């Protein structure tokens, strides 16, 4: 298995976030569900480790979300 990176994590979460928003969930619930999906796929400890060790996590997460589904980020 490929080592989980910040970019891999954020791309998966970004896709899932947009899908949950399309279903009508709010930003917070969509984000939690998307990270739950990532934990199921990669394992919660790997996801936690990537988040803890990443610099500028918020900026990177917003950038990925803005590219994947700008209509929800620009609200």
MIMAR-544245 format. One line per 8 residues: number of its first residue (from 1); their letters; for each residue x, y, z of N, C-alpha, C. Coordinates in steps of 0.001 Angstrom, whole numbers. Layout:
<pts>
NUM	a	X/Y/Z/X/Y/Z/X/Y/Z ~ ...
</pts>
This chain:
<pts>
1	xxxxxxxx	845/-1184/0/0/0/0/889/1245/0 ~ 490/2226/-752/1227/3475/-822/1042/4236/481 ~ 2119/4865/927/2032/5652/2155/1070/6816/1955 ~ 230/7023/2935/-751/8096/2871/-45/9443/2960 ~ -353/10323/2022/214/11670/2031/-910/12678/2253 ~ -529/13890/2546/-1508/14953/2734/-2331/15150/1465 ~ -1694/15158/323/-2395/15377/-940/-3397/14250/-1218 ~ -2991/13012/-985/-3898/11876/-1180/-5103/11988/-264
9	xxxxxxxx	-4841/12295/998/-5915/12432/1975/-6875/13551/1568 ~ -6337/14693/1236/-7185/15838/906/-7965/15634/-388 ~ -7390/14937/-1337/-8128/14662/-2575/-9311/13736/-2312 ~ -9115/12709/-1505/-10223/11825/-1162/-11282/12569/-364 ~ -10843/13299/649/-11785/14040/1483/-12511/15100/660 ~ -11788/15766/-228/-12401/16786/-1072/-13501/16226/-1955 ~ -13226/15093/-2586/-14251/14455/-3425/-15472/14083/-2598 ~ -15233/13442/-1476/-16338/12983/-641/-17103/14156/-34
17	xxxxxxxx	-16386/15209/356/-17026/16398/888/-18032/16945/-121 ~ -17607/17064/-1369/-18481/17599/-2417/-19692/16696/-2630 ~ -19478/15393/-2596/-20590/14462/-2768/-21606/14603/-1631 ~ -21116/14726/-408/-22029/14892/727/-22772/16227/660 ~ -22080/17264/227/-22753/18570/73/-23832/18473/-1002 ~ -23539/17744/-2080/-24538/17551/-3138/-25775/16823/-2616 ~ -25598/16003/-1595/-26724/15292/-986/-27535/16187/-45 ~ -27004/17382/233/-27745/18326/1055/-27245/18483/2485
25	xxxxxxxx	-26180/17798/2847/-25616/17970/4181/-24902/19318/4276 ~ -24821/19888/5480/-24105/21150/5650/-22589/20901/5623 ~ -21825/21997/5635/-20364/21878/5537/-19770/21013/6640 ~ -20200/21237/7867/-19602/20530/8996/-19873/19026/8927 ~ -21114/18654/8689/-21464/17240/8620/-20779/16587/7423 ~ -20715/17279/6308/-20050/16743/5122/-18574/16502/5385 ~ -17943/17431/6072/-16526/17286/6401/-16286/16101/7328 ~ -17108/15971/8352/-16959/14844/9277/-17186/13507/8573
33	xxxxxxxx	-18183/13446/7731/-18444/12207/6996/-17296/11879/6040 ~ -16751/12890/5397/-15643/12672/4465/-14395/12169/5198 ~ -14094/12726/6371/-12947/12238/7138/-13211/10858/7700 ~ -14449/10556/8024/-14801/9213/8457/-14548/8208/7333 ~ -14908/8582/6108/-14630/7726/4950/-13134/7499/4786 ~ -12339/8550/4939/-10883/8428/4815/-10328/7508/5903 ~ -10845/7625/7104/-10396/6747/8196/-10730/5297/7893 ~ -11894/5062/7315/-12269/3692/6937/-11360/3140/5856
41	xxxxxxxx	-10980/3993/4912/-10145/3532/3795/-8686/3337/4180 ~ -8126/4288/4933/-6692/4257/5227/-6353/3830/6646 ~ -7340/3877/7523/-7099/3594/8935/-7012/4887/9717 ~ -7671/4929/10867/-7729/6176/11627/-6363/6682/12095 ~ -5456/5797/12430/-4143/6252/12907/-3328/6890/11792 ~ -3442/6369/10575/-2719/6967/9444/-3277/8353/9127 ~ -4595/8468/9144/-5220/9767/8872/-4814/10774/9946 ~ -4873/10361/11199/-4495/11246/12303/-3033/11664/12172
49	xxxxxxxx	-2164/10736/11837/-738/11026/11702/-477/12060/10611 ~ -1133/11917/9473/-950/12877/8377/-1416/14266/8814 ~ -2562/14320/9477/-3087/15612/9928/-2139/16260/10932 ~ -1658/15479/11899/-770/16023/12937/549/16526/12373 ~ 1092/15867/11374/2421/16203/10865/2406/17202/9713 ~ 1232/17612/9286/1135/18502/8124/1159/19964/8537 ~ 2011/20721/7857/2038/22165/8032/1026/22774/7063 ~ 462/23891/7440/-488/24606/6586/-1654/23732/6137
57	xxxxxxxx	-2111/22874/7034/-3190/21947/6710/-4448/22679/6268 ~ -4812/23718/6997/-6041/24452/6685/-5979/25061/5292 ~ -4868/25659/4946/-4712/26284/3633/-4803/25232/2535 ~ -4120/24109/2725/-4145/23043/1720/-5546/22454/1578 ~ -6231/22251/2695/-7582/21688/2661/-8548/22623/1944 ~ -8461/23903/2239/-9340/24873/1564/-9046/24957/74 ~ -7778/24871/-284/-7407/24934/-1697/-7972/23743/-2466 ~ -7857/22558/-1898/-8390/21368/-2560/-9905/21462/-2682
65	xxxxxxxx	-10573/21850/-1613/-12035/21965/-1639/-12483/23036/-2630 ~ -11757/24144/-2703/-12120/25227/-3617/-12007/24786/-5073 ~ -11061/23925/-5361/-10898/23423/-6723/-11968/22377/-7036 ~ -12252/21503/-6088/-13167/20391/-6339/-14642/20820/-6346 ~ -15019/21714/-5473/-16428/22148/-5444/-16514/23584/-4937 ~ -16096/24528/-5772/-16051/25928/-5351/-17415/26501/-4963 ~ -18476/25939/-5503/-19810/26493/-5181/-20126/26379/-3695 ~ -19552/25401/-3010/-19810/25242/-1581/-18815/26012/-721
73	xxx	-17636/26227/-1222/-16617/26929/-450/-16830/28436/-511 ~ -17382/28923/-1596/-17556/30349/-1781/-18862/30873/-1196 ~ -19649/30000/-534/-20927/30427/69/-20704/31451/1143
</pts>
